[in-house]
Amino acid sequence: MVKKKLYRSKKKKMIAGVCEGIGEFLEIDPTVVRVIWAFVTILSMGVGIIAYILAWIIIPEK
């Protein structure tokens, strides 16, 4: 069993590569991750922005 690690994407990024890295980790299209993240951000009145910044800081770059 291969152990996968979560990394931010360095090449295919829009802002910081967080959604691309999560998409690669979950093996789904990063556009789906971006849409879900935007939807959650809107519903939570901006909490998603804080979560994105924290993920940017915590998740290492590939």
Summary of the structure (lengths in Angstrom):
residues: 62
radius of gyration: 11.6
end to end distance: 20.9
largest distance: 39.7
contacts: 153
relative contact order: 0.21
helix: 56%
strand: 3%
